[in-house]
Amino acid sequence: MRARLRFSIIGALFAAPPTKGALHSALRALAAKVWRDPATGLDVRFGVSTLERWYYSALRARDPVGVLTDRLRGHAGCFPSLSAQAEGVLLTQYRQHPGWTIQLHYDNLRVALAELGVSSATLASYPTVRRFFRARGMVRQRAPRRATEGAIAARDRLEHLEVRSFEMDWVDALWHLDFHDGSRNVLTRQGEWVKPMLLCVMDDRSRLVCHLQWYLDQSAQSLVHALSQALMKRGLPRSLMTDNGSAMIAAETIAGLDTLSIKHQPTLAYSPYQNGKQETFWARIETRVMAMLEGVAQLSLDLLNQSTQAWVEQEYHRTVHSEFDTTPLARYLAGPSVARPALGSQALRDAFRIKVRRRLRHSDGTVSLESRRYEIPSRFRHLQDCFLSYARWDLSSVDLVDARTGAVLCAVHPLDKSSNSDGQRRRMDRLGPDLSPLPATTMAPLMRSLLADHAATGLPPAYLPTPIPGDSSAPPATPSAPLSKDSP
């Protein structure tokens, strides 16, 4: 800016060159004027010698404005007042204590140099040290609130890797899902004030809100309830980005996404900027929706949901977005889209379930599930392990599934001990052919074979029959003589 000011001052001498001998008087006339410094906004004046130097420099240059630019100092970017020892101490201190303030670094530098025998008179000033930190990019790194592996990994990633915004080329290629804590409490039907949670599912390319709804908790059941509505409205996307909240990584959520062939892309822990599109959307919720409800004294969950849905459909989807000069609805409809056909509510309900293995108790044909006993039909009493599919928030719908294919075999129900007390029992289903016991009428085939093989050897049975009292036909039992040492 100052180069343009200098050229504007002496530019009149090039447009109307002074006659021979009149240059000095023209310069004195310019020196008598007051000029406004564009950098500081103050009134300034320039001497004749300064104006003369500018004039001849611009007269001989091919780029008059460029030659009038301030020249960089020879030690620009360097810190002559900081010795090599001081720079080394500061670098070592920063690497060991990146969370220190610059003032704390400066105070420790003074002590460290004194221990090295460096006079405090040669110590650089605090502003110099501050400029040194800024020039080297040595910013203060605040320690994470929780020094976990995820928090440390997120901090290192943010420090060493670039952060770049992104956008998918296809509609429904990526959806974002996240919860937001409401700024106002709602009055429930039980007469309690509760802070609601807003769950929003948003398309990445078009910024279209696939579905959003306020809930009283941040559970997997609420997540599946909202996501299922988004899937029925817009179809099946290719991938879904969420954070690592407990509802996002619940077993039902992961199983449902795998069943529906939706790739789950969780963000890095403690890195909300990776889901920045929704973080920006929360600001609009607070500054517009919640601001327009300030006059409602007793805000209910139903009214909050109705107001939010009306704002999304009537204003947000029909307002031109600043990044792509069209509305989210128009961009979503324009495509191109990679969405798959939507599924019904029952198919989605069956998808977001977990599958567990339970050992069948053969005494009464039941299994234990979530501290309850469930009856297995008698036609499956031959199983040792049963595989059950269910959602932990809906124990009224539990299915027995095939372990290999996952196909549903039948529905199972909780054990009703009260009904079983009437003494009535159902007849067991047949597992296959009739297995009722039959009387044995013949000798077993293996025993017949053993007797025949033994008779073929020609040896007598290796035992003496027990004598029957009064039976004279039995041969007398001859005691065997004791064996001598020479007997074979």
Backbone torsions as a table, in degrees:
resi	resn	phi	psi	omega
1	MET	NA	-37.1	-179.7
2	ARG	-69.9	-30.3	176.8
3	ALA	-65.2	-37.6	177.4
4	ARG	-67.7	-37.2	176.6
5	LEU	-62.2	-45.2	-179.7
6	ARG	-62.6	-40.7	179.8
7	PHE	-70.3	-34.6	178.5
8	SER	-67.0	-27.4	179.4
9	ILE	-73.4	-47.3	-176.5
10	ILE	-94.6	-2.9	-178.6
11	GLY	-64.5	-29.8	179.0
12	ALA	-63.0	-28.9	179.4
13	LEU	-71.0	-23.6	176.6
14	PHE	-84.8	-34.6	178.6
15	ALA	-70.0	-37.6	177.8
16	ALA	-130.0	83.1	-176.0
17	PRO	-58.7	133.6	178.5
18	PRO	-70.4	154.9	178.0
19	THR	-70.7	170.3	-177.9
20	LYS	-63.8	126.7	-179.7
21	GLY	88.8	-4.7	-178.6
22	ALA	-102.2	0.1	-177.8
23	LEU	-65.5	-42.2	-176.1
24	HIS	-64.9	-40.6	178.3
25	SER	-67.2	-34.5	177.1
26	ALA	-67.0	-38.8	177.9
27	LEU	-67.1	-37.7	177.8
28	ARG	-65.3	-33.5	177.4
29	ALA	-67.6	-38.6	177.4
30	LEU	-69.3	-34.6	-179.9
31	ALA	-68.7	-24.5	-179.6
32	ALA	-79.4	-12.8	-178.6
33	LYS	-84.3	158.2	177.2
34	VAL	-104.3	132.8	-177.4
35	TRP	-119.9	155.5	-179.8
36	ARG	-101.5	118.9	178.9
37	ASP	-70.8	119.7	-177.3
38	PRO	-68.9	-21.6	-178.4
39	ALA	-80.7	-42.7	-176.5
40	THR	-104.4	-19.9	-176.7
41	GLY	78.2	10.5	-179.0
42	LEU	-96.8	158.5	176.4
43	ASP	-79.4	133.5	-178.5
44	VAL	-136.0	158.5	173.2
45	ARG	-130.5	156.0	-177.8
46	PHE	-126.9	142.1	-179.1
47	GLY	-74.8	166.3	-178.9
48	VAL	-65.0	-42.1	-179.2
49	SER	-62.6	-38.1	178.5
50	THR	-65.7	-44.1	178.9
51	LEU	-65.7	-35.4	178.8
52	GLU	-66.5	-39.9	178.1
53	ARG	-64.5	-42.0	176.9
54	TRP	-61.7	-41.9	-175.7
55	TYR	-62.2	-50.5	-177.2
56	TYR	-71.4	-31.5	176.0
57	SER	-65.3	-43.5	179.8
58	ALA	-72.7	-29.7	-178.4
59	LEU	-66.8	-35.7	-177.0
60	ARG	-92.1	-4.7	-174.6
61	ALA	-98.1	150.1	175.2
62	ARG	-79.7	-25.0	177.7
63	ASP	-121.4	89.4	-175.0
64	PRO	-61.1	-39.7	-179.0
65	VAL	-68.1	-40.7	-179.3
66	GLY	-64.0	-36.8	-178.5
67	VAL	-73.8	-20.7	179.0
68	LEU	-88.5	1.5	178.6
69	THR	-72.3	146.6	178.3
70	ASP	-59.9	133.2	177.9
71	ARG	-83.0	142.8	177.7
72	LEU	-70.6	143.5	176.8
73	ARG	-67.6	156.1	-178.9
74	GLY	-64.6	-28.8	179.5
75	HIS	-106.2	27.4	177.6
76	ALA	-62.6	134.4	-177.3
77	GLY	83.8	-6.0	177.9
78	CYS	-107.7	167.2	-179.0
79	PHE	-130.7	84.7	-176.3
80	PRO	-60.8	-30.6	-178.6
81	SER	-76.0	-11.0	176.3
82	LEU	-98.0	116.7	178.6
83	SER	-73.8	168.3	178.8
84	ALA	-63.4	-35.3	178.1
85	GLN	-64.5	-43.5	-179.6
86	ALA	-63.9	-41.6	177.9
87	GLU	-63.7	-40.3	178.5
88	GLY	-63.8	-40.6	178.9
89	VAL	-64.9	-41.9	-179.9
90	LEU	-64.7	-41.8	179.3
91	LEU	-64.2	-41.9	179.8
92	THR	-66.0	-42.3	178.6
93	GLN	-61.9	-40.7	-178.1
94	TYR	-67.9	-38.8	-179.6
95	ARG	-67.9	-32.9	179.8
96	GLN	-83.6	-31.1	-176.6
97	HIS	-135.1	72.9	-178.7
98	PRO	-69.2	-13.3	-179.6
99	GLY	-89.9	-1.4	179.2
100	TRP	-71.3	152.7	171.0
101	THR	-78.3	162.6	179.6
102	ILE	-64.6	-35.6	178.4
103	GLN	-62.6	-40.7	178.5
104	LEU	-67.2	-37.9	175.3
105	HIS	-61.7	-41.6	-178.0
106	TYR	-66.5	-41.9	179.6
107	ASP	-64.9	-39.9	178.0
108	ASN	-71.8	-30.4	176.4
109	LEU	-63.3	-41.0	-179.3
110	ARG	-62.5	-42.6	178.8
111	VAL	-69.0	-41.6	-178.8
112	ALA	-63.2	-40.4	178.9
113	LEU	-69.9	-32.9	176.5
114	ALA	-65.7	-36.6	176.4
115	GLU	-67.4	-26.8	177.4
116	LEU	-85.3	-1.3	178.3
117	GLY	85.8	16.6	179.4
118	VAL	-89.0	133.4	-178.4
119	SER	-69.0	141.2	178.5
120	SER	-69.0	-15.2	179.3
121	ALA	-69.0	-27.4	179.8
122	THR	-91.1	1.7	-178.6
123	LEU	-71.8	135.2	178.9
124	ALA	-68.8	160.0	-179.1
125	SER	-77.0	166.3	178.8
126	TYR	-62.8	-43.6	176.9
127	PRO	-58.7	-34.1	177.5
128	THR	-65.7	-43.8	178.3
129	VAL	-63.3	-38.6	179.0
130	ARG	-64.6	-42.8	177.3
131	ARG	-65.1	-34.7	177.7
132	PHE	-62.4	-44.4	179.2
133	PHE	-62.6	-44.0	-177.9
134	ARG	-68.1	-38.9	-179.6
135	ALA	-66.5	-30.8	-178.9
136	ARG	-91.6	-0.2	-178.7
137	GLY	70.4	27.0	-178.7
138	MET	-91.6	81.2	-179.7
139	VAL	-91.4	158.3	-179.2
140	ARG	-71.3	129.8	179.5
141	GLN	-107.0	106.7	-179.2
142	ARG	-73.3	137.9	179.3
143	ALA	-68.3	140.0	177.8
144	PRO	-63.2	151.3	-179.4
145	ARG	-61.2	-37.6	178.1
146	ARG	-120.9	114.7	-175.8
147	ALA	-79.8	58.2	176.8
148	THR	-90.8	169.9	179.8
149	GLU	-63.6	-38.4	179.4
150	GLY	-65.9	-41.5	179.5
151	ALA	-66.0	-40.4	179.2
152	ILE	-68.2	-39.8	178.1
153	ALA	-64.6	-38.7	177.9
154	ALA	-65.7	-40.7	178.2
155	ARG	-64.4	-43.7	179.8
156	ASP	-65.7	-37.2	179.4
157	ARG	-65.8	-41.1	-179.6
158	LEU	-68.4	-28.5	-178.3
159	GLU	-83.2	-30.6	-172.1
160	HIS	-109.1	-12.7	-179.8
161	LEU	-118.2	146.6	-180.0
162	GLU	-71.8	148.1	175.2
163	VAL	-105.0	119.8	-176.8
164	ARG	-130.8	136.4	174.6
165	SER	-72.8	154.8	-177.0
166	PHE	-142.1	165.4	176.8
167	GLU	-157.0	134.8	-179.6
168	MET	-74.8	153.9	-179.7
169	ASP	-87.7	-8.9	-175.0
170	TRP	-128.3	142.0	173.6
171	VAL	-69.7	140.7	-179.5
172	ASP	66.3	15.5	172.9
173	ALA	-77.2	-30.3	179.6
174	LEU	-147.8	130.5	173.3
175	TRP	-112.6	149.8	173.9
176	HIS	-109.1	142.2	179.4
177	LEU	-138.7	132.4	-179.8
178	ASP	-161.6	159.1	174.6
179	PHE	-100.7	151.5	176.9
180	HIS	-135.5	131.0	177.9
181	ASP	-76.8	123.9	178.6
182	GLY	-67.6	154.7	-178.6
183	SER	-90.9	-9.3	-179.9
184	ARG	-128.3	150.8	175.7
185	ASN	-84.9	151.6	175.8
186	VAL	-115.6	152.6	-179.9
187	LEU	-94.6	118.2	-178.8
188	THR	-83.7	171.6	179.4
189	ARG	-70.6	-16.4	176.1
190	GLN	-86.0	3.1	179.0
191	GLY	78.9	27.1	-179.3
192	GLU	-115.0	145.9	175.2
193	TRP	-91.9	120.3	-175.9
194	VAL	-130.3	140.9	176.7
195	LYS	-85.2	120.0	-175.7
196	PRO	-81.7	165.1	177.1
197	MET	-118.8	132.2	177.9
198	LEU	-101.1	122.9	174.8
199	LEU	-105.3	128.7	-177.7
200	CYS	-127.6	136.0	173.7
201	VAL	-115.5	119.7	-172.4
202	MET	-127.6	140.5	175.0
203	ASP	-78.8	138.1	-174.4
204	ASP	-69.9	-47.7	-173.3
205	ARG	-71.7	-46.9	-173.3
206	SER	-94.6	-12.2	-173.9
207	ARG	62.8	17.7	178.1
208	LEU	-72.5	136.7	176.7
209	VAL	-82.6	109.0	179.3
210	CYS	-68.3	-38.2	173.7
211	HIS	-169.6	145.8	171.2
212	LEU	-145.8	148.5	-176.0
213	GLN	-161.4	144.2	177.6
214	TRP	-88.6	139.0	177.8
215	TYR	-131.5	166.0	178.4
216	LEU	-93.4	-2.3	177.8
217	ASP	-148.2	175.3	-180.0
218	GLN	-121.3	62.4	-174.6
219	SER	-106.2	167.6	176.8
220	ALA	-65.8	-32.3	177.8
221	GLN	-63.1	-43.5	177.8
222	SER	-65.3	-39.9	179.1
223	LEU	-62.5	-47.9	-179.0
224	VAL	-64.7	-36.6	179.5
225	HIS	-62.6	-44.6	-179.7
226	ALA	-74.0	-42.7	-179.0
227	LEU	-64.9	-36.5	178.4
228	SER	-63.9	-37.8	176.9
229	GLN	-66.5	-38.6	177.1
230	ALA	-64.7	-39.6	179.6
231	LEU	-67.5	-35.5	177.7
232	MET	-73.8	-28.6	179.3
233	LYS	-77.3	-47.3	-167.6
234	ARG	-110.8	-11.1	-175.3
235	GLY	98.3	-176.4	-176.1
236	LEU	-93.5	123.6	176.4
237	PRO	-81.0	178.0	179.1
238	ARG	-91.1	-30.4	-178.8
239	SER	-151.4	160.6	-177.7
240	LEU	-138.3	128.2	179.1
241	MET	-107.1	126.4	178.0
242	THR	-137.7	171.6	170.5
243	ASP	-86.9	-165.7	-175.0
244	ASN	-105.8	36.0	176.0
245	GLY	-66.3	162.2	-176.9
246	SER	-61.9	-35.7	179.5
247	ALA	-70.8	-33.0	-177.8
248	MET	-72.8	-29.0	-177.6
249	ILE	-108.7	16.2	176.2
250	ALA	-64.2	154.0	-176.7
251	ALA	-61.8	-38.3	179.5
252	GLU	-64.8	-40.7	-179.9
253	THR	-64.9	-47.4	-179.4
254	ILE	-63.8	-42.6	179.9
255	ALA	-64.3	-40.0	179.6
256	GLY	-65.6	-42.4	178.6
257	LEU	-64.9	-38.6	177.3
258	ASP	-66.2	-40.6	179.8
259	THR	-64.5	-38.2	-178.5
260	LEU	-87.4	3.9	179.5
261	SER	58.0	44.2	175.0
262	ILE	-108.3	120.7	-177.9
263	LYS	-72.7	126.4	179.7
264	HIS	-92.3	124.0	-179.7
265	GLN	-119.2	86.1	178.4
266	PRO	-73.2	144.6	177.6
267	THR	-76.9	164.8	176.0
268	LEU	-67.9	142.0	-179.0
269	ALA	-58.2	142.3	178.5
270	TYR	59.9	35.7	-179.8
271	SER	-133.6	70.2	-178.2
272	PRO	-67.2	-19.1	-179.8
273	TYR	-66.0	-20.9	179.2
274	GLN	-69.7	-19.1	176.5
275	ASN	-114.5	43.8	-171.3
276	GLY	-65.3	-26.0	-179.5
277	LYS	-61.8	-39.5	178.5
278	GLN	-78.3	-30.8	175.7
279	GLU	-61.4	-35.9	176.2
280	THR	-69.8	-36.0	-179.8
281	PHE	-66.2	-33.6	179.1
282	TRP	-61.6	-35.1	179.2
283	ALA	-63.1	-37.2	178.4
284	ARG	-70.6	-34.4	176.1
285	ILE	-60.9	-44.9	-176.2
286	GLU	-73.2	-40.3	-174.5
287	THR	-81.8	-15.1	-179.3
288	ARG	-119.1	-59.4	-176.1
289	VAL	-65.8	-55.0	-177.2
290	MET	-67.7	-30.2	178.4
291	ALA	-67.7	-36.7	-179.9
292	MET	-75.5	-10.7	178.4
293	LEU	-103.7	12.8	-179.0
294	GLU	-63.3	-29.7	-178.2
295	GLY	-80.1	-5.6	179.4
296	VAL	-87.0	114.5	-175.8
297	ALA	-73.7	-49.5	-179.2
298	GLN	-107.9	90.8	-177.9
299	LEU	-85.2	124.4	178.4
300	SER	-101.7	164.6	-179.7
301	LEU	-66.8	-37.8	179.2
302	ASP	-64.3	-45.2	179.4
303	LEU	-65.2	-38.1	178.9
304	LEU	-64.7	-41.5	178.1
305	ASN	-67.0	-43.0	179.5
306	GLN	-63.4	-41.7	180.0
307	SER	-66.5	-41.7	-179.3
308	THR	-67.0	-42.0	177.9
309	GLN	-63.5	-41.4	179.1
310	ALA	-64.0	-41.8	179.0
311	TRP	-64.1	-41.0	-179.1
312	VAL	-65.3	-46.8	-174.7
313	GLU	-75.7	-35.9	-173.6
314	GLN	-94.2	-24.4	-178.6
315	GLU	-118.5	-57.1	-172.9
316	TYR	-61.2	-48.6	-178.4
317	HIS	-68.2	-16.4	-175.5
318	ARG	-112.0	9.9	178.3
319	THR	-102.1	135.3	-178.5
320	VAL	-64.9	128.0	178.7
321	HIS	-81.1	139.8	-174.4
322	SER	-70.4	-20.2	-175.8
323	GLU	-87.0	-29.0	-177.5
324	PHE	-130.8	17.0	169.6
325	ASP	53.1	34.9	173.4
326	THR	-155.9	171.4	-178.4
327	THR	-82.2	153.8	176.4
328	PRO	-58.7	-37.2	179.6
329	LEU	-65.9	-43.2	179.6
330	ALA	-64.9	-39.9	-179.5
331	ARG	-70.3	-35.0	177.9
332	TYR	-66.0	-42.5	-179.7
333	LEU	-71.5	-28.2	-179.6
334	ALA	-71.1	-26.2	177.5
335	GLY	71.4	-155.3	-3.3
336	PRO	-70.8	151.8	-172.8
337	SER	-118.4	145.4	175.4
338	VAL	-118.7	22.5	-178.9
339	ALA	-71.0	152.9	174.9
340	ARG	-106.1	160.3	-175.9
341	PRO	-57.7	146.8	179.7
342	ALA	-72.0	154.7	178.5
343	LEU	-108.3	165.2	178.6
344	GLY	-78.5	170.1	-176.8
345	SER	-65.6	-37.7	-179.0
346	GLN	-68.5	-39.0	178.3
347	ALA	-64.2	-40.5	178.1
348	LEU	-69.7	-35.5	178.5
349	ARG	-65.1	-38.2	179.0
350	ASP	-72.6	-26.2	-177.2
351	ALA	-71.9	-42.8	-175.7
352	PHE	-87.2	69.0	178.5
353	ARG	-137.0	159.0	173.9
354	ILE	-105.9	156.1	178.9
355	LYS	-118.8	124.6	-178.1
356	VAL	-125.6	158.5	177.9
357	ARG	-109.6	133.5	179.5
358	ARG	-132.2	144.1	178.9
359	ARG	-82.7	129.3	-178.5
360	LEU	-77.8	129.3	174.6
361	ARG	-89.0	109.6	-171.5
362	HIS	-73.3	-16.6	-179.0
363	SER	-65.2	-38.7	179.1
364	ASP	-129.2	4.1	176.2
365	GLY	68.0	40.8	-179.8
366	THR	-126.1	163.1	174.4
367	VAL	-130.7	158.6	179.1
368	SER	-99.2	130.6	179.8
369	LEU	-145.4	118.7	179.3
370	GLU	51.6	47.8	177.8
371	SER	64.3	23.8	176.2
372	ARG	-131.3	155.3	177.4
373	ARG	-100.7	132.0	178.9
374	TYR	-118.6	139.2	-178.9
375	GLU	-84.9	133.0	174.5
376	ILE	-102.0	129.6	179.9
377	PRO	-53.9	147.8	-173.6
378	SER	-64.2	-22.4	179.6
379	ARG	-70.3	-10.8	177.1
380	PHE	-111.8	21.5	-176.9
381	ARG	-71.8	-11.7	179.1
382	HIS	-80.3	-9.8	-178.6
383	LEU	-75.4	145.3	173.3
384	GLN	-92.6	-44.2	178.4
385	ASP	-118.0	134.9	179.2
386	CYS	-111.4	139.3	177.8
387	PHE	-107.7	120.6	-175.8
388	LEU	-114.0	141.1	177.9
389	SER	-116.5	127.9	-177.5
390	TYR	-166.1	167.1	170.6
391	ALA	-108.3	136.9	-172.2
392	ARG	-66.7	-19.0	178.3
393	TRP	-93.2	0.0	179.9
394	ASP	-138.8	83.8	-179.3
395	LEU	-83.9	3.0	175.5
396	SER	-82.4	-12.1	-179.3
397	SER	-125.4	95.9	180.0
398	VAL	-126.6	130.8	-177.3
399	ASP	-119.6	144.9	170.6
400	LEU	-89.6	123.7	-174.5
401	VAL	-119.7	158.4	177.3
402	ASP	-74.3	135.0	-175.7
403	ALA	-67.7	-28.7	-175.5
404	ARG	-91.5	-43.4	-174.7
405	THR	-101.4	-18.6	-176.2
406	GLY	78.7	5.4	-180.0
407	ALA	-70.0	144.5	-179.8
408	VAL	-75.8	125.8	179.3
409	LEU	-91.2	-45.7	179.0
410	CYS	-169.8	168.2	175.4
411	ALA	-92.4	142.9	177.7
412	VAL	-116.1	151.8	-174.1
413	HIS	-128.3	156.0	179.2
414	PRO	-62.8	152.8	178.8
415	LEU	-69.8	125.9	-180.0
416	ASP	-103.0	91.5	-177.1
417	LYS	-68.0	-30.3	180.0
418	SER	-65.7	-43.0	178.4
419	SER	-69.3	-33.0	-179.1
420	ASN	-71.6	-12.3	-178.1
421	SER	-75.9	-7.4	-179.4
422	ASP	-78.7	-6.8	177.6
423	GLY	84.2	-7.7	179.2
424	GLN	-79.2	134.3	-177.9
425	ARG	-129.9	141.5	177.5
426	ARG	-81.0	149.6	176.1
427	ARG	-76.2	137.9	-178.6
428	MET	-68.7	142.4	175.5
429	ASP	-72.6	146.9	177.5
430	ARG	-73.4	136.0	178.7
431	LEU	-81.9	-20.5	-176.8
432	GLY	-179.1	-128.1	177.1
433	PRO	-68.2	164.2	-177.7
434	ASP	-64.9	123.8	-177.6
435	LEU	-114.9	23.1	178.4
436	SER	-69.5	145.7	-175.2
437	PRO	-67.5	143.8	176.6
438	LEU	-119.9	147.5	177.5
439	PRO	-70.7	141.1	179.3
440	ALA	-81.3	124.4	-176.6
441	THR	-111.5	-14.8	-177.9
442	THR	-132.8	165.4	176.4
443	MET	-70.9	151.2	-179.6
444	ALA	-65.4	142.2	-178.9
445	PRO	-57.4	-36.9	-179.2
446	LEU	-66.1	-38.8	179.7
447	MET	-67.9	-39.2	176.1
448	ARG	-61.1	-38.3	-179.9
449	SER	-68.8	-38.9	179.2
450	LEU	-65.8	-42.0	178.4
451	LEU	-63.6	-40.6	179.3
452	ALA	-66.2	-40.2	179.5
453	ASP	-66.7	-37.6	179.8
454	HIS	-70.7	-38.0	177.7
455	ALA	-66.1	-31.2	-179.7
456	ALA	-68.8	-20.8	179.4
457	THR	-74.9	-20.3	-179.7
458	GLY	79.0	4.2	179.7
459	LEU	-87.8	144.5	176.8
460	PRO	-73.8	162.7	177.1
461	PRO	-60.9	137.5	-175.6
462	ALA	-83.6	54.2	176.0
463	TYR	-159.1	159.3	175.9
464	LEU	-103.9	129.0	179.1
465	PRO	-61.9	147.0	177.8
466	THR	-72.5	126.1	-179.7
467	PRO	-66.7	138.8	179.4
468	ILE	-96.4	127.0	-179.5
469	PRO	-60.8	132.7	178.2
470	GLY	86.2	-1.3	179.2
471	ASP	-97.0	103.1	-177.7
472	SER	-77.6	-14.6	-178.5
473	SER	-78.1	-12.9	-178.2
474	ALA	-76.0	134.5	179.7
475	PRO	-67.2	143.0	-180.0
476	PRO	-67.3	144.8	179.1
477	ALA	-81.9	119.3	178.7
478	THR	-94.9	121.0	-179.5
479	PRO	-67.9	142.2	-179.7
480	SER	-79.3	141.9	179.7
481	ALA	-72.4	147.6	178.4
482	PRO	-64.9	145.1	-179.6
483	LEU	-79.1	136.6	175.4
484	SER	-90.1	173.1	179.9
485	LYS	-67.0	-26.0	-178.0
486	ASP	-89.6	-5.1	-179.2
487	SER	-66.7	144.9	179.0
488	PRO	-72.8	NA	NA
